[in-house]
Amino acid sequence: MASRTRRTEALSRERIVEAAVELLDAAGEGGLTFRALTERLTTGPGAIYWHVANKDELLTAATDAVVAAALAVEPAGSPGSPRQEIHVVALGLFDAIDEHPWLATQLAMQLSRRPSGPVTPRIFESIGRRVRALGVPEDGWFTATSALMHYILGAAGQNAANAHSPDPGMGRDEFLDAVSTAWEALDADDYPFTRAVAGQLREHDDREQFLAGIDLVLAGIRATLD
């Protein structure tokens, strides 16, 4: 009975997608092959192809599964204000992109090449409901939601990229210190502003900066309501 249960689990679409996420986390998109998947699931390729047609479908399903889990987090003391809920949605995506190094690239691909679904509508719906709750007029829903979504995914993706220093032996703080020092050494006539904020780059907190950006976008949205 135990053997039959394990095999049933291995042949389910959910288990296949879970294994795909594990392979992506371990080795990136290049490590996700049907051969590697069959070895991890100890099954034959035919059983996998019964559930997913090709690698593109598998990547979409893996991306959607991670995004769905990130968006399922409820705000503390729910129900919160629309602003609080947007923060929760944004941080859920921020943390998912940070935890899964392959996710930012896949999200960009989903938004540009497969906006019909399922990933893009899931994110758009989650953000859009909160935008509507803010009192944004209907003719502004698309623009406001798009602005928030692009900021969230762009900033989270950039943060994830920055978290992995080009020098494997250099941690985040060392990397930021090196960049800040380089900025401080720039020509004062050509780069007065960049030199002035070099210290802020060195000392900033990624999550606080991310949420501050969300609030700047929200402030702009609120200004349109006045």
N, CA, C and O of each residue as an XYZ file, in Angstrom:
904
protein
N       0.824     -1.210      0.000
C       0.000      0.000      0.000
C       0.863      1.266      0.000
O       0.568      2.217     -0.723
N       1.938      1.279      0.817
C       2.808      2.453      0.868
C       3.447      2.700     -0.485
O       3.537      3.847     -0.924
N       3.897      1.638     -1.159
C       4.508      1.775     -2.474
C       3.519      2.347     -3.468
O       3.876      3.209     -4.271
N       2.270      1.876     -3.426
C       1.256      2.373     -4.340
C       0.978      3.854     -4.080
O       0.787      4.627     -5.019
N       0.957      4.248     -2.805
C       0.717      5.644     -2.455
C       1.824      6.535     -2.989
O       1.551      7.604     -3.536
N       3.094      6.097     -2.832
C       4.214      6.891     -3.315
C       4.142      7.040     -4.827
O       4.422      8.120     -5.348
N       3.778      5.993     -5.536
C       3.736      6.053     -6.992
C       2.604      6.981     -7.450
O       2.761      7.734     -8.411
N       1.457      6.918     -6.751
C       0.348      7.800     -7.104
C       0.760      9.253     -6.939
O       0.447     10.099     -7.776
N       1.468      9.534     -5.842
C       1.939     10.894     -5.603
C       2.908     11.323     -6.692
O       2.843     12.453     -7.175
N       3.829     10.405     -7.091
C       4.829     10.735     -8.095
C       4.190     11.037     -9.436
O       4.734     11.817    -10.218
N       3.048     10.435     -9.714
C       2.406     10.600    -11.010
C       1.384     11.732    -11.023
O       0.774     11.985    -12.061
N       1.183     12.412     -9.913
C       0.230     13.521     -9.894
C       0.896     14.769    -10.474
O       2.113     14.936    -10.398
N       0.067     15.642    -11.056
C       0.583     16.886    -11.619
C       1.198     17.750    -10.515
O       2.222     18.401    -10.723
N       0.568     17.750     -9.350
C       1.068     18.567     -8.243
C       2.476     18.149     -7.829
O       3.335     18.996     -7.583
N       2.706     16.845     -7.755
C       4.033     16.363     -7.357
C       5.060     16.657     -8.443
O       6.212     16.973     -8.142
N       4.649     16.556     -9.699
C       5.560     16.870    -10.802
C       5.979     18.339    -10.736
O       7.156     18.663    -10.896
N       5.011     19.222    -10.500
C       5.313     20.651    -10.409
C       6.197     20.936     -9.196
O       7.125     21.741     -9.282
N       5.919     20.290     -8.083
C       6.742     20.451     -6.877
C       8.185     20.040     -7.151
O       9.121     20.730     -6.746
N       8.360     18.913     -7.840
C       9.709     18.448     -8.171
C      10.387     19.415     -9.137
O      11.595     19.636     -9.051
N       9.611     19.992    -10.058
C      10.171     20.962    -10.998
C      10.694     22.186    -10.263
O      11.766     22.698    -10.585
N       9.940     22.657     -9.275
C      10.382     23.806     -8.480
C      11.671     23.461     -7.733
O      12.578     24.289     -7.651
N      11.757     22.269     -7.199
C      12.961     21.839     -6.487
C      14.170     21.836     -7.417
O      15.253     22.274     -7.029
N      13.991     21.348     -8.634
C      15.094     21.328     -9.595
C      15.482     22.741    -10.015
O      16.668     23.046    -10.143
N      14.501     23.597    -10.230
C      14.784     24.983    -10.598
C      15.544     25.699     -9.488
O      16.479     26.453     -9.758
N      15.146     25.467     -8.251
C      15.841     26.095     -7.114
C      17.286     25.614     -7.014
O      18.181     26.379     -6.656
N      17.498     24.356     -7.329
C      18.833     23.767     -7.173
C      19.762     24.099     -8.326
O      20.954     24.324     -8.118
N      19.221     24.132     -9.556
C      20.111     24.246    -10.715
C      19.640     25.222    -11.778
O      20.257     25.305    -12.840
N      18.566     25.964    -11.530
C      18.092     26.913    -12.514
C      17.373     26.247    -13.665
O      17.163     25.034    -13.667
N      16.992     27.065    -14.657
C      16.226     26.543    -15.781
C      16.987     25.460    -16.538
O      16.383     24.508    -17.032
N      18.303     25.600    -16.630
C      19.102     24.604    -17.335
C      19.068     23.244    -16.661
O      19.263     22.220    -17.316
N      18.821     23.224    -15.358
C      18.780     21.965    -14.626
C      17.437     21.267    -14.684
O      17.297     20.124    -14.250
N      16.435     21.977    -15.234
C      15.109     21.374    -15.339
C      14.977     20.670    -16.682
O      14.677     21.297    -17.698
N      15.204     19.374    -16.673
C      15.029     18.548    -17.860
C      14.089     17.405    -17.504
O      13.925     17.061    -16.333
N      13.477     16.825    -18.524
C      12.571     15.714    -18.242
C      13.350     14.504    -17.749
O      12.824     13.681    -17.000
N      14.587     14.401    -18.166
C      15.416     13.303    -17.665
C      15.672     13.467    -16.173
O      15.539     12.514    -15.404
N      16.041     14.681    -15.767
C      16.273     14.937    -14.340
C      14.997     14.750    -13.548
O      15.022     14.278    -12.411
N      13.887     15.121    -14.150
C      12.602     14.990    -13.479
C      12.219     13.525    -13.285
O      11.729     13.147    -12.221
N      12.438     12.710    -14.298
C      12.115     11.283    -14.161
C      12.988     10.621    -13.107
O      12.534      9.727    -12.393
N      14.241     11.057    -13.007
C      15.133     10.494    -11.996
C      14.680     10.895    -10.600
O      14.690     10.077     -9.681
N      14.285     12.155    -10.440
C      13.853     12.623     -9.122
C      12.562     11.937     -8.693
O      12.375     11.634     -7.514
N      11.677     11.694     -9.649
C      10.378     11.103     -9.334
C      10.374      9.580     -9.457
O       9.371      8.924     -9.174
N      11.515      9.030     -9.883
C      11.639      7.579    -10.100
C      10.446      7.040    -10.891
O       9.755      6.114    -10.466
N      10.235      7.647    -12.043
C       9.152      7.228    -12.926
C       9.626      7.345    -14.365
O      10.753      7.777    -14.610
N       8.803      6.977    -15.299
C       9.157      7.063    -16.707
C       8.697      8.369    -17.323
O       7.791      9.008    -16.788
N       9.298      8.793    -18.445
C       8.916     10.063    -19.070
C       7.468     10.087    -19.529
O       6.834     11.142    -19.537
N       6.938      8.920    -19.916
C       5.552      8.874    -20.371
C       4.578      9.324    -19.304
O       3.578      9.976    -19.606
N       4.862      8.982    -18.058
C       3.983      9.372    -16.959
C       3.979     10.883    -16.770
O       2.954     11.470    -16.423
N       5.131     11.509    -16.999
C       5.210     12.965    -16.864
C       4.506     13.645    -18.027
O       3.764     14.608    -17.832
N       4.737     13.144    -19.242
C       4.105     13.746    -20.414
C       2.583     13.600    -20.374
O       1.874     14.338    -21.058
N       2.084     12.669    -19.592
C       0.640     12.528    -19.437
C       0.040     13.769    -18.759
O      -1.108     14.142    -19.004
N       0.865     14.401    -17.890
C       0.389     15.545    -17.119
C       0.827     16.888    -17.711
O       0.079     17.862    -17.627
N       2.027     16.961    -18.308
C       2.528     18.207    -18.897
C       3.090     17.907    -20.282
O       3.806     16.925    -20.476
N       2.757     18.763    -21.232
C       3.108     18.480    -22.625
C       4.572     18.742    -22.945
O       5.169     18.035    -23.758
N       5.160     19.767    -22.302
C       6.524     20.150    -22.651
C       7.125     21.001    -21.532
O       6.477     21.270    -20.520
N       8.367     21.415    -21.735
C       9.059     22.165    -20.697
C       8.426     23.540    -20.475
O       8.358     24.011    -19.340
N       7.965     24.182    -21.539
C       7.331     25.490    -21.378
C       6.115     25.406    -20.463
O       5.919     26.257    -19.595
N       5.306     24.379    -20.663
C       4.127     24.207    -19.810
C       4.549     23.938    -18.374
O       3.899     24.398    -17.434
N       5.628     23.200    -18.204
C       6.117     22.887    -16.865
C       6.645     24.144    -16.174
O       6.396     24.342    -14.985
N       7.372     24.994    -16.903
C       7.879     26.236    -16.334
C       6.728     27.171    -15.935
O       6.776     27.825    -14.894
N       5.712     27.218    -16.772
C       4.552     28.044    -16.448
C       3.859     27.531    -15.188
O       3.490     28.312    -14.312
N       3.687     26.219    -15.106
C       3.029     25.628    -13.934
C       3.854     25.846    -12.670
O       3.295     26.126    -11.610
N       5.175     25.723    -12.768
C       6.040     25.935    -11.604
C       5.982     27.391    -11.154
O       5.900     27.676     -9.959
N       6.026     28.306    -12.112
C       5.944     29.731    -11.788
C       4.614     30.057    -11.129
O       4.567     30.778    -10.132
N       3.539     29.528    -11.684
C       2.205     29.793    -11.140
C       2.063     29.232     -9.732
O       1.440     29.857     -8.874
N       2.632     28.066     -9.491
C       2.537     27.457     -8.159
C       3.247     28.307     -7.111
O       2.726     28.504     -6.013
N       4.428     28.808     -7.444
C       5.178     29.635     -6.497
C       4.455     30.961     -6.259
O       4.369     31.432     -5.124
N       3.940     31.556     -7.330
C       3.221     32.826     -7.203
C       1.948     32.647     -6.379
O       1.635     33.477     -5.526
N       1.218     31.568     -6.635
C      -0.017     31.306     -5.886
C       0.268     31.188     -4.396
O      -0.481     31.719     -3.575
N       1.340     30.501     -4.044
C       1.706     30.360     -2.634
C       2.095     31.712     -2.034
O       1.762     32.004     -0.885
N       2.798     32.530     -2.810
C       3.218     33.850     -2.314
C       2.026     34.759     -2.069
O       2.029     35.552     -1.128
N       1.007     34.645     -2.912
C      -0.158     35.523     -2.799
C      -1.183     35.019     -1.791
O      -2.144     35.720     -1.475
N      -0.981     33.812     -1.288
C      -1.948     33.225     -0.354
C      -1.767     33.731      1.070
O      -2.602     33.459      1.933
N      -0.682     34.467      1.327
C      -0.409     34.969      2.675
C      -1.423     36.048      3.036
O      -1.660     36.962      2.247
N      -2.019     35.951      4.213
C      -3.005     36.922      4.682
C      -2.322     37.967      5.564
O      -1.391     37.644      6.302
N      -2.782     39.221      5.489
C      -2.199     40.256      6.350
C      -2.513     39.997      7.812
O      -3.575     39.466      8.138
N      -1.595     40.369      8.693
C      -1.821     40.218     10.128
C      -3.001     41.090     10.538
O      -3.122     42.237     10.106
N      -3.873     40.529     11.381
C      -5.036     41.284     11.820
C      -6.041     41.504     10.706
O      -6.770     42.496     10.708
N      -6.082     40.578      9.752
C      -6.980     40.684      8.609
C      -8.428     40.845      9.070
O      -8.812     40.246     10.075
N      -9.250     41.639      8.361
C      -8.881     42.338      7.141
C      -8.162     43.652      7.436
O      -8.550     44.399      8.335
N      -7.110     43.921      6.665
C      -6.378     45.161      6.844
C      -6.865     46.207      5.863
O      -7.789     45.964      5.086
N      -6.240     47.367      5.904
C      -6.564     48.418      4.946
C      -6.036     48.003      3.576
O      -5.150     47.152      3.502
N      -6.554     48.580      2.489
C      -6.016     48.261      1.164
C      -4.505     48.478      1.090
O      -3.797     47.685      0.470
N      -4.002     49.554      1.721
C      -2.563     49.809      1.715
C      -1.811     48.672      2.396
O      -0.807     48.189      1.873
N      -2.295     48.240      3.567
C      -1.635     47.142      4.281
C      -1.660     45.859      3.450
O      -0.679     45.117      3.403
N      -2.780     45.614      2.804
C      -2.890     44.400      2.006
C      -1.981     44.453      0.782
O      -1.432     43.429      0.376
N      -1.819     45.628      0.193
C      -0.885     45.776     -0.925
C       0.539     45.514     -0.448
O       1.323     44.881     -1.155
N       0.875     45.993      0.742
C       2.196     45.703      1.313
C       2.405     44.193      1.458
O       3.476     43.678      1.137
N       1.388     43.493      1.938
C       1.501     42.043      2.130
C       1.683     41.331      0.793
O       2.537     40.453      0.665
N       0.881     41.709     -0.200
C       1.012     41.121     -1.536
C       2.404     41.386     -2.090
O       3.060     40.485     -2.611
N       2.848     42.636     -1.970
C       4.149     43.015     -2.518
C       5.285     42.261     -1.836
O       6.192     41.767     -2.505
N       5.240     42.171     -0.504
C       6.303     41.473      0.215
C       6.264     39.969     -0.055
O       7.310     39.320     -0.069
N       5.069     39.407     -0.270
C       4.984     37.997     -0.631
C       5.716     37.716     -1.924
O       6.459     36.740     -2.025
N       5.506     38.573     -2.920
C       6.199     38.415     -4.201
C       7.690     38.716     -4.063
O       8.526     38.034     -4.655
N       8.014     39.739     -3.278
C       9.416     40.111     -3.028
C      10.181     38.926     -2.440
O      11.273     38.593     -2.900
N       9.605     38.300     -1.429
C      10.273     37.178     -0.765
C      10.353     35.950     -1.675
O      11.352     35.230     -1.660
N       9.304     35.712     -2.465
C       9.323     34.563     -3.376
C      10.407     34.729     -4.429
O      11.113     33.772     -4.747
N      10.548     35.927     -4.972
C      11.568     36.181     -5.989
C      12.960     36.074     -5.378
O      13.895     35.606     -6.027
N      13.094     36.509     -4.129
C      14.387     36.401     -3.448
C      14.736     34.939     -3.157
O      15.899     34.545     -3.247
N      13.737     34.146     -2.814
C      13.963     32.751     -2.445
C      14.207     31.852     -3.653
O      14.941     30.868     -3.561
N      13.593     32.190     -4.783
C      13.709     31.366     -5.991
C      14.429     32.179     -7.070
O      13.787     32.973     -7.758
N      15.739     32.003     -7.237
C      16.523     32.845     -8.153
C      16.039     32.832     -9.604
O      16.295     33.788    -10.337
N      15.361     31.797    -10.030
C      14.884     31.677    -11.403
C      13.573     32.408    -11.644
O      13.184     32.606    -12.795
N      12.886     32.813    -10.586
C      11.516     33.298    -10.705
C      11.417     34.634    -11.430
O      10.500     34.825    -12.229
N      12.332     35.559    -11.176
C      12.241     36.887    -11.801
C      12.251     36.775    -13.319
O      11.463     37.435    -13.998
N      13.135     35.947    -13.851
C      13.206     35.771    -15.310
C      11.925     35.168    -15.848
O      11.420     35.595    -16.887
N      11.396     34.178    -15.146
C      10.166     33.533    -15.600
C       8.976     34.497    -15.530
O       8.114     34.475    -16.407
N       8.924     35.331    -14.504
C       7.833     36.296    -14.406
C       7.890     37.297    -15.552
O       6.864     37.633    -16.142
N       9.090     37.772    -15.865
C       9.234     38.709    -16.983
C       8.769     38.062    -18.285
O       8.125     38.706    -19.113
N       9.100     36.793    -18.458
C       8.687     36.077    -19.664
C       7.175     35.891    -19.694
O       6.546     36.053    -20.740
N       6.596     35.552    -18.553
C       5.150     35.349    -18.500
C       4.410     36.646    -18.826
O       3.420     36.627    -19.556
N       4.877     37.752    -18.297
C       4.212     39.028    -18.528
C       4.312     39.476    -19.983
O       3.368     40.050    -20.526
N       5.454     39.215    -20.612
C       5.659     39.710    -21.976
C       5.164     38.741    -23.049
O       4.668     39.170    -24.091
N       5.295     37.436    -22.797
C       4.970     36.462    -23.841
C       3.683     35.697    -23.602
O       3.056     35.232    -24.554
N       3.279     35.559    -22.350
C       2.071     34.790    -22.050
C       1.159     35.550    -21.077
O       0.786     35.015    -20.033
N       0.802     36.786    -21.414
C      -0.019     37.570    -20.486
C      -1.440     37.040    -20.318
O      -2.160     37.463    -19.413
N      -1.848     36.103    -21.200
C      -3.207     35.567    -21.085
C      -3.353     34.576    -19.941
O      -4.467     34.212    -19.565
N      -2.229     34.141    -19.390
C      -2.384     33.340    -18.172
C      -1.509     32.118    -18.127
O      -0.858     31.728    -19.096
N      -1.527     31.521    -16.917
C      -2.315     31.877    -15.731
C      -1.623     32.849    -14.776
O      -2.270     33.375    -13.871
N      -0.323     33.101    -14.954
C       0.440     33.841    -13.955
C       0.055     35.321    -13.911
O      -0.225     35.858    -12.839
N       0.042     35.979    -15.070
C      -0.238     37.417    -15.099
C      -1.608     37.756    -14.525
O      -1.698     38.656    -13.690
N      -2.690     37.071    -14.938
C      -3.991     37.401    -14.337
C      -4.037     37.182    -12.829
O      -4.731     37.909    -12.119
N      -3.303     36.187    -12.334
C      -3.307     35.927    -10.893
C      -2.715     37.117    -10.132
O      -3.282     37.563     -9.135
N      -1.583     37.625    -10.601
C      -0.954     38.767     -9.939
C      -1.804     40.021    -10.124
O      -2.016     40.784     -9.181
N      -2.286     40.225    -11.346
C      -3.073     41.418    -11.649
C      -4.346     41.472    -10.806
O      -4.727     42.532    -10.310
N      -4.990     40.335    -10.650
C      -6.219     40.272     -9.852
C      -5.936     40.589     -8.392
O      -6.688     41.331     -7.759
N      -4.853     40.030     -7.854
C      -4.540     40.233     -6.442
C      -4.255     41.701     -6.143
O      -4.713     42.233     -5.132
N      -3.501     42.352     -7.020
C      -3.203     43.771     -6.817
C      -4.427     44.624     -7.147
O      -4.742     45.576     -6.433
N      -5.113     44.273     -8.235
C      -6.231     45.081     -8.701
C      -7.379     45.171     -7.711
O      -8.012     46.221     -7.597
N      -7.656     44.099     -6.998
C      -8.728     44.155     -6.002
C      -8.424     45.199     -4.941
O      -9.324     45.898     -4.476
N      -7.156     45.306     -4.556
C      -6.783     46.299     -3.535
C      -6.815     47.708     -4.115
O      -7.183     48.657     -3.423
N      -6.433     47.847     -5.378
C      -6.517     49.156     -6.029
C      -7.966     49.620     -6.074
O      -8.254     50.783     -5.791
N      -8.867     48.733     -6.424
C     -10.294     49.076     -6.437
C     -10.762     49.483     -5.047
O     -11.543     50.424     -4.903
N     -10.282     48.771     -4.011
C     -10.681     49.081     -2.634
C     -10.153     50.433     -2.174
O     -10.695     51.016     -1.235
N      -9.106     50.941     -2.818
C      -8.586     52.263     -2.482
C      -9.535     53.372     -2.918
O      -9.407     54.516     -2.483
N     -10.486     53.027     -3.777
C     -11.418     54.031     -4.269
C     -11.027     54.623     -5.603
O     -11.566     55.651     -6.011
N     -10.084     53.977     -6.293
C      -9.664     54.457     -7.608
C     -10.839     54.318     -8.580
O     -11.473     53.264     -8.621
N     -11.141     55.363     -9.363
C     -12.212     55.260    -10.355
C     -11.928     54.145    -11.360
O     -10.771     53.826    -11.634
N     -12.983     53.560    -11.901
C     -12.823     52.391    -12.767
C     -11.935     52.666    -13.973
O     -11.196     51.783    -14.408
N     -11.995     53.879    -14.519
C     -11.176     54.162    -15.699
C      -9.685     54.276    -15.361
O      -8.846     54.392    -16.255
N      -9.362     54.241    -14.053
C      -7.954     54.276    -13.653
C      -7.439     52.956    -13.115
O      -6.267     52.852    -12.753
N      -8.293     51.947    -13.058
C      -7.900     50.661    -12.481
C      -6.705     50.050    -13.211
O      -5.733     49.633    -12.581
N      -6.782     50.000    -14.519
C      -5.725     49.321    -15.278
C      -4.382     50.017    -15.112
O      -3.363     49.369    -14.874
N      -4.386     51.344    -15.239
C      -3.127     52.090    -15.142
C      -2.516     51.973    -13.753
O      -1.318     51.722    -13.616
N      -3.344     52.157    -12.714
C      -2.822     52.093    -11.344
C      -2.309     50.701    -11.008
O      -1.247     50.559    -10.402
N      -3.053     49.681    -11.395
C      -2.631     48.306    -11.106
C      -1.375     47.946    -11.882
O      -0.482     47.285    -11.352
N      -1.305     48.375    -13.126
C      -0.116     48.108    -13.937
C       1.117     48.764    -13.337
O       2.188     48.159    -13.282
N       0.961     50.008    -12.886
C       2.101     50.719    -12.296
C       2.608     49.999    -11.055
O       3.816     49.836    -10.878
N       1.698     49.573    -10.204
C       2.096     48.844     -9.005
C       2.749     47.512     -9.350
O       3.788     47.162     -8.791
N       2.142     46.770    -10.267
C       2.668     45.459    -10.613
C       4.080     45.564    -11.200
O       4.971     44.795    -10.838
N       4.269     46.520    -12.102
C       5.593     46.646    -12.726
C       6.642     47.114    -11.713
O       7.793     46.681    -11.765
N       6.244     47.997    -10.791
C       7.201     48.384     -9.758
C       7.562     47.195     -8.882
O       8.739     46.935     -8.635
N       6.548     46.472     -8.411
C       6.775     45.350     -7.493
C       7.705     44.310     -8.122
O       8.705     43.915     -7.523
N       7.364     43.878     -9.322
C       8.152     42.815     -9.954
C       9.536     43.320    -10.379
O      10.528     42.599    -10.268
N       9.592     44.559    -10.862
C      10.892     45.096    -11.282
C      11.831     45.307    -10.108
O      12.994     44.907    -10.156
N      11.321     45.942     -9.045
C      12.163     46.211     -7.875
C      12.560     44.918     -7.177
O      13.704     44.768     -6.748
N      11.610     43.976     -7.062
C      11.929     42.700     -6.414
C      12.950     41.920     -7.228
O      13.857     41.308     -6.664
N      12.809     41.936     -8.549
C      13.773     41.239     -9.397
C      15.157     41.848     -9.308
O      16.155     41.128     -9.266
N      15.226     43.185     -9.279
C      16.525     43.852     -9.167
C      17.172     43.563     -7.820
O      18.382     43.354     -7.735
N      16.357     43.553     -6.766
C      16.894     43.241     -5.443
C      17.468     41.838     -5.405
O      18.543     41.614     -4.848
N      16.740     40.880     -6.005
C      17.225     39.498     -6.022
C      18.544     39.392     -6.778
O      19.443     38.651     -6.380
N      18.649     40.147     -7.880
C      19.896     40.132     -8.649
C      21.043     40.739     -7.844
O      22.168     40.242     -7.881
N      20.750     41.817     -7.117
C      21.787     42.471     -6.310
C      22.206     41.615     -5.123
O      23.330     41.730     -4.633
N      21.300     40.757     -4.664
C      21.598     39.925     -3.496
C      22.700     38.924     -3.799
O      23.358     38.423     -2.887
N      22.903     38.632     -5.078
C      23.947     37.694     -5.471
C      25.109     38.491     -6.050
O      25.126     38.830     -7.233
N      26.060     38.776     -5.205
C      27.202     39.587     -5.608
C      27.958     38.951     -6.767
O      28.095     37.729     -6.820
N      28.460     39.787     -7.719
C      29.284     39.252     -8.800
C      30.508     38.489     -8.285
O      31.013     37.584     -8.950
N      30.967     38.860     -7.111
C      32.092     38.169     -6.488
C      31.533     37.196     -5.453
O      31.014     37.630     -4.424
N      31.630     35.874     -5.707
C      31.061     34.887     -4.782
C      31.584     35.008     -3.352
O      30.909     34.606     -2.404
N      32.782     35.561     -3.200
C      33.360     35.682     -1.872
C      32.981     36.967     -1.158
O      33.454     37.225     -0.051
N      32.131     37.777     -1.781
C      31.770     39.066     -1.214
C      30.310     39.061     -0.795
O      29.436     38.745     -1.603
N      30.038     39.402      0.445
C      28.669     39.463      0.937
C      27.986     40.747      0.502
O      28.609     41.625     -0.095
N      26.681     40.848      0.810
C      25.901     42.020      0.405
C      26.500     43.302      0.948
O      26.660     44.267      0.201
N      26.838     43.335      2.248
C      27.348     44.559      2.854
C      28.670     44.981      2.224
O      28.903     46.164      1.976
N      29.521     44.012      1.971
C      30.806     44.323      1.334
C      30.606     44.858     -0.076
O      31.284     45.793     -0.503
N      29.662     44.248     -0.794
C      29.385     44.673     -2.157
C      28.867     46.117     -2.178
O      29.335     46.942     -2.963
N      27.885     46.414     -1.295
C      27.333     47.762     -1.253
C      28.389     48.778     -0.825
O      28.421     49.900     -1.331
N      29.237     48.385      0.092
C      30.303     49.288      0.536
C      31.253     49.598     -0.613
O      31.692     50.737     -0.772
N      31.575     48.568     -1.426
C      32.479     48.766     -2.561
C      31.852     49.703     -3.590
O      32.523     50.586     -4.123
N      30.555     49.505     -3.867
C      29.877     50.375     -4.829
C      29.790     51.802     -4.290
O      30.030     52.766     -5.018
N      29.444     51.927     -3.011
C      29.340     53.256     -2.399
C      30.673     53.992     -2.444
O      30.725     55.186     -2.741
N      31.735     53.276     -2.150
C      33.068     53.879     -2.194
C      33.411     54.352     -3.604
O      34.007     55.415     -3.784
N      33.029     53.552     -4.605
C      33.276     53.934     -5.994
C      32.471     55.176     -6.366
O      32.969     56.051     -7.076
N      31.231     55.255     -5.890
C      30.403     56.432     -6.170
C      30.986     57.687     -5.515
O      30.977     58.770     -6.099
N      31.488     57.521     -4.304
C      32.063     58.669     -3.594
C      33.314     59.203     -4.288
O      33.694     60.358     -4.095
N      33.946     58.357     -5.094
C      35.169     58.757     -5.786
C      34.897     59.349     -7.166
O      35.832     59.744     -7.862
N      33.635     59.417     -7.567
C      33.298     59.979     -8.873
C      33.610     61.473     -8.920
O      33.740     62.120     -7.881
N      33.729     62.008    -10.117
C      34.014     63.426    -10.298
C      32.883     64.267     -9.705
O      31.712     64.058    -10.022
N      33.239     65.206     -8.852
C      32.236     66.001     -8.136
C      31.435     66.904     -9.072
O      30.277     67.207     -8.782
N      32.016     67.335    -10.172
C      31.297     68.202    -11.103
C      30.327     67.411    -11.974
O      29.238     67.893    -12.286
N      30.715     66.205    -12.366
C      29.876     65.403    -13.258
C      28.807     64.608    -12.513
O      27.738     64.344    -13.063
N      29.085     64.223    -11.265
C      28.174     63.349    -10.527
C      27.889     63.860     -9.110
O      28.075     63.119     -8.145
N      27.442     65.112     -8.971
C      27.205     65.637     -7.622
C      26.096     64.889     -6.876
O      26.218     64.635     -5.678
N      25.021     64.538     -7.575
C      23.910     63.850     -6.916
C      24.298     62.433     -6.502
O      24.031     62.025     -5.372
N      24.925     61.684     -7.403
C      25.311     60.301     -7.106
C      26.274     60.252     -5.933
O      26.171     59.366     -5.084
N      27.207     61.188     -5.874
C      28.125     61.245     -4.736
C      27.367     61.543     -3.443
O      27.705     61.010     -2.386
N      26.348     62.391     -3.526
C      25.619     62.803     -2.323
C      24.837     61.650     -1.701
O      24.657     61.616     -0.484
N      24.360     60.689     -2.533
C      23.537     59.593     -2.001
C      24.333     58.302     -1.825
O      23.761     57.260     -1.507
N      25.649     58.366     -2.028
C      26.472     57.159     -1.914
C      26.346     56.524     -0.534
O      26.290     55.300     -0.415
N      26.303     57.338      0.492
C      26.177     56.800      1.846
C      24.838     56.139      2.082
O      24.757     55.160      2.824
N      23.779     56.654      1.463
C      22.457     56.045      1.602
C      22.416     54.667      0.948
O      21.751     53.758      1.445
N      23.119     54.518     -0.155
C      23.203     53.206     -0.792
C      23.850     52.203      0.154
O      23.388     51.068      0.273
N      24.909     52.617      0.819
C      25.651     51.731      1.713
C      24.790     51.278      2.893
O      24.912     50.144      3.355
N      23.922     52.163      3.378
C      23.211     51.918      4.634
C      21.769     51.453      4.463
O      21.122     51.118      5.455
N      21.248     51.421      3.250
C      19.805     51.190      3.073
C      19.410     49.753      3.388
O      20.203     48.821      3.250
N      18.150     49.604      3.820
C      17.545     48.292      4.054
C      16.668     47.958      2.846
O      15.806     48.752      2.470
N      16.881     46.796      2.241
C      16.200     46.452      0.992
C      14.687     46.442      1.133
O      13.978     47.003      0.298
N      14.192     45.804      2.191
C      12.741     45.685      2.356
C      12.104     47.039      2.670
O      11.030     47.349      2.154
N      12.750     47.843      3.505
C      12.224     49.167      3.812
C      12.193     50.042      2.565
O      11.223     50.763      2.331
N      13.251     49.979      1.767
C      13.297     50.761      0.538
C      12.205     50.306     -0.436
O      11.566     51.125     -1.097
N      12.007     49.000     -0.511
C      10.988     48.434     -1.387
C       9.601     48.943     -0.995
O       8.838     49.387     -1.853
N       9.278     48.880      0.279
C       7.968     49.345      0.745
C       7.822     50.856      0.601
O       6.722     51.352      0.355
N       8.921     51.590      0.751
C       8.869     53.038      0.552
C       8.514     53.351     -0.902
O       7.790     54.306     -1.183
N       9.030     52.538     -1.814
C       8.679     52.719     -3.219
C       7.212     52.437     -3.477
O       6.563     53.143     -4.249
N       6.685     51.397     -2.824
C       5.253     51.095     -2.932
C       4.441     52.306     -2.477
O       3.478     52.698     -3.136
N       4.831     52.895     -1.353
C       4.077     54.026     -0.813
C       4.179     55.260     -1.716
O       3.243     56.058     -1.775
N       5.296     55.423     -2.411
C       5.402     56.527     -3.369
C       4.417     56.337     -4.522
O       3.762     57.287     -4.953
N       4.319     55.103     -5.014
C       3.344     54.817     -6.075
C       1.926     55.040     -5.559
O       1.100     55.637     -6.249
N       1.642     54.562     -4.349
C       0.311     54.736     -3.770
C      -0.023     56.205     -3.538
O      -1.168     56.627     -3.701
N       0.998     56.979     -3.154
C       0.770     58.424     -2.952
C       0.378     59.073     -4.272
O      -0.488     59.947     -4.310
N       1.020     58.640     -5.357
C       0.658     59.162     -6.670
C      -0.748     58.773     -7.058
O      -1.483     59.570     -7.641
N      -1.132     57.527     -6.731
C      -2.497     57.081     -7.033
C      -3.509     57.881     -6.218
O      -4.542     58.296     -6.743
N      -3.211     58.100     -4.917
C      -4.122     58.862     -4.066
C      -4.260     60.297     -4.561
O      -5.334     60.891     -4.476
N      -3.157     60.851     -5.083
C      -3.190     62.249     -5.566
C      -4.168     62.401     -6.719
O      -4.767     63.464     -6.885
N      -4.335     61.360     -7.510
C      -5.282     61.430     -8.633
C      -6.727     61.409     -8.166
O      -7.636     61.740     -8.928
N      -6.944     61.013     -6.893
C      -8.303     60.933     -6.374
C      -8.769     62.260     -5.780
O      -9.963     62.460     -5.559
N      -7.817     63.174     -5.519
C      -8.153     64.442     -4.875
C      -8.721     65.452     -5.882
O      -9.057     66.575     -5.506
